[in-house]
Amino acid sequence: MPVSPTTLPPASATEASGVTISRGTLTNLEQRAAQLLEPVAKELLNSCLESKTLALDETPGKAGVKSKGKMNKGYFWSFYGERDEVAFIYSISRSCDVVEPYLKKFEGVLLTDGYPGYESFCKKYRKITHAECWTHSRRYFVKSEKAEPEATKEALALIGGLYKVEDDIRKQELEGDKKRDYRQQKAKPLVDQFFTWNREQLHRLDLVPSNPLSKALGYAHKREKELRVYLDDPSVDIDTNHLERALRCIPMGRKNWMFCWTLEGADNVAVFQTLIVSCRLAGIDPYKYLVDVLQRISLHPAREIRDLLPRIWKEKFGANPLKSDLDK
């Protein structure tokens, strides 16, 4: 029997289970599931905000029809907490006004990329220490490799030395004061050498502003204070790579589902990805988790909603999760 336009294609997950569902029904079920899971996603965001070190980033995503053939541009904001949890929210704006309500009570280190909005935001709150990502600085020097191969080679060698120190820390499983002391002993001299070299290069008379190396040098020079923060705080990562790996689901979505038809749909994506990505970080099968929680949530006390966060769910319910009738 041919598949009608209102049914899912044969390769869909529902048909793999022997069930064919119309797109309209599936959309309604997805919406209802997102509504049930939203309180859990919000509590997970609260858990992230309790961190002393919080990584923050944003990545574009289209949602809502702007005009015929065009979608509105928005942003998925991602918060990565020190408990290895990730929470997403969606907004049509890239202004840091979006995250300000969430960070008003935050105290600690905010680790970001070089987006100027974060710098302006952190200046408003003295209780927040701003740290920045060394990988983003490195990317600017990589772009200058063709124009200034020798100078770029020096910069990349020094930054590479910093990552060698971090690799040694991981291999030796250093934490706390031992990790900080090792960075002070091994990484700090390299950081000092890098910024001394950086200032010397900035004074080169032959270096014009349009040179890619000028942009790389200026980028790092302006952010010296923020790039040094990790040396004194062992809880701060050298970069935001862990967060970029976690939010990869959004760029992948831009290639797969491409956009969200409505803003509400984008909010639903934020809810689902908050739980799915946090499950993966906790070593949990997202399917088993969602099947369990969607059945458990109607009976679970609201005051104990934190028990449904993936990392806690794993300890309390992970050994014997509720199953779907299809699985049975």
N, C-alpha and C positions, 0 to 999 in steps of 0.2 A: 504494500500500500504506500503510495507516495506521501512524502512528508509535506504537510500544509505549511504555509508561511507563519502560522501561529504556533507551531510546535518547534521544539529544539532539534538541532541536527543530530543524526545518528551517533556521532562521537561524543555526545554530551555525557556528563557524569550521571545524570538521572537515567538515561537509557542504559548506561552500563550496569545500573542496578535493576534493570527490567521495568522501569517506570517511565512513561512519557507524559510530560507536563507542558501545558501551553506556556508561552512566554509571559502572558498576562498573569497567570496563576503563580508562576515562579517569581515574578517581580513582586507580587503582593506578599509572598512568603518571605522573600528576602527583606522587604521593608519591615514586616512584623518581627523577624528575627533581630534586625538591627535595633528596633525599639526595645526588645527584651534585653539585649546585650549592652545597650548604651550606658546604664548605670555601672556596669562592671568596667567598661572602658574609661568612664570618668574617674572611678576609684583607682584605676591603674595609673591615670595621669597624676592623681594626688600622691600616689606612692612614689612616682618619679620625682615630684616636686619636693619630697622630703629629703632628697639627696643633698649631700654637702658639695658634691661636684655634679653638675648637670651639663650635658652636651645638647646643643640646640642648632637646628638647621631648618631650611625650608627648600622645597622643590616645586616647580610649576606643575599644574594640572588643570585641564580645561573642564568647566562644568557650567551648564545652563546655556541656552540659546541666546546669542547676542543679536544676530540677524540671520537672514537666510544663508545657510551654508557656513556660518561663523559661530564659534563658541566663545563664551567669556573665559578669560584667563584668570586663574586663581592660584593658590598655593597651599600645599600640604605642609604644615609645620610639624616637626618631629622633635620629641623630647626623649633623651636617653638618660635614664637614671643609673645610679651606682649599683643598683640591685640587678643590673642587666635586664631592664624592662624598657619598652619603647611605647610611647603614646603619640598618636597623630590627631591633629585637628585641621579643619579646612577653613580657609578664608579667601575672599576675593581680593584681599589686600596683602601687600608685602611689607607694610609698615609694621614696626615693632609695637605699635599700639595694639596689635592683635594679641600679642603674648603678654603685654604689661599686666592685665588683670590676673594672670596666672602666676606671675613672678613678683608681685608686690610683696608677698610674705617670704619669698625665697631668700635665704642667706647662705652664701658659699661662693663657689667658683663656677662661672658660666663659661663653658668652652665652646667656641664658635669658629666659623671661617672668617674671612676678612670683610664681610658685608658691613659697610659703614653704619647701617642702622643699629647694629648691636653695640658698637662703640658709643653712639649717642645715648642709647638706652642705659647702658651701664654707668655712664657719668651721672645719671639722675639718682642712682641708688648706691650709696656708699657701702652698704652691706654686701654688695655683689662685687667680687673680684673677677675681672675679665681676663680670660686666657684665650690665646688664638692658636691656630693649627699650623704646624710646621710643613705639612704636606702641601698646603695651599701656597706657602711661600716658595717651596721647591718648584711648583708648577710654573711659576713666573720665570724662574731661572732656566727651566727646560725650554721655554719659548724663546729664550735669548741665545740658544746654543748655536744657531747658524750665524747670527750676527757677531757674536763674541765667544768663539769656542774656548779660548784659553781661560778667560775670566770665568766663564760658566763652569768649566771643569773644576776650578778651585772652589767655587760655591757648592757645587754638587758633592764634591769630596768631603767638605766640612759637614754638610748636612747629612751625608751618608754616615759619617762618623757618629753622629748623634743617634742614628737608628741602629748602628752597631751596638752602642751602649744599651739601648732598649732591648735589643735581642739578647744581650748577655744577661740583663736583669731577668728576662723571662726564663732563660735556661737555668739560672741559679735560683729561680723562684723567690726572689727578694721582695719583701713587702715592708710597708711602714718606714721606720727610721733607717733601716738598712738600705732600702730602695732609695730614699732621699740622700743618704750619705754617699751611695755609689754614684748617683747622678752628680752630686757636688764634686766628687773626686774626678770622675771621668768625663762627664758631659759639660760641666760649667766652663772648663778651660777651652773647649771647642766652641762653645757659644760666644765666649769673650773674643776668641780669635776670629770668629765669623763676623761679628759686628765691628771689630777693628778693621778688618779687611773691607767690609761693606762701606764704612765711612771713607776709607782711602779711595775706593773706586768712585764714590760720589764726587770726589774732588778732581777727578780726571778732567783735564781741559778739552780732551778730544771726544768726550762723551756727550752727545747731543740728546735733548729730551725725547726725541722720537725713537731713539735706540731702545729696543726691547730690554736691554740690560738696565737702562736707566729706570724703567718702570719696575723691574724686579728689585733693584736696589732700593728705590723709594718705598716700595711696598713693605719690604722687610724693616727698613729704617724707621718708618712711621709706627711699626708695631713691635718694636724691640721690647718694651715693658711687658706687653701681653705674651710675647713668645718666650719670655724668661720665667713666667709663672710656674711652669711645670717643674722647674729645677728645685723649687722649695716645697712643693706639695706632692707627696707620693701618690695621692689619689687622683691626680690630674694626668691624663694621657698626653702624649706628645702631639697628637693630632686628633682629628675627628673621623678617622677612617672607620672606626667601629660603628659610628652613627651612619656613615654613608653606606656601609654594607647593610645595615638594618633597614634603611629607607629605599633600598634598591627596588623593592616591590612597586614603588610608585613610577619610576622611570620605565620599568618593565611593563606596567599597565598602560603607559602612553603608547607603547608599541602593540599591545594586545587588545585591550578594550578601548584604547585611544582617548576617550573622554567620558564624562558623566553627563547624561542627558539633563539632569536637574541638579541644583545645589543640594537638595536633600539626598540625592544619590551620592554626591561627593562626601557628605557627612557620614553616610552609611559605609562608604569605603574606609573612611578614617576609623570607624568603630571596628570593622572587621579586621583591618590590618593591624590595629593596635593589639588585638588579641592573638591574631595568627603569628605575627612576628615575635611577640613576647613568648608565645608557646615554643617557637623554634629556638629562641635563645635559652629557654629552660629545658630543652631536650624533650619536648612533648609533641606528640602527633596532634596537630591542630584539629583534625577531623574527630578524633576520639574526644578531645576536650570540648569542642562545640556540641557534639551529640549529647554529651553528658550534661553540660551546663544549660543547654536549652530545655532539657527535661527537668533539671534540678531547680532551676531558678524560680519556678512558680511556688515551690514549697519552702525555699530557703529564706530564713529570716533576713530582713533588710539590714538589720544592725550587724549582721555577720557577713556582709557582702564581700569583705576583703578575703574571706576564705575562697572565693571564686577567682581570685587573681591567679594566673597560670602557675607561678612559682609556689604558691601556698596550696592550690588545688592539687598539684602534683604530690605533695606530702599527705594530704588528707583524703583525697578521693582517687588519685591516679592509679593505685593498685587494683581497684575494682570499680571502674567507671560504668555509668549507666550506658546501655547500648540501644541502638536503633532496632526497630522491628525488622528492618531489612538485613541488618547484620546478624540477627538471631536466626 
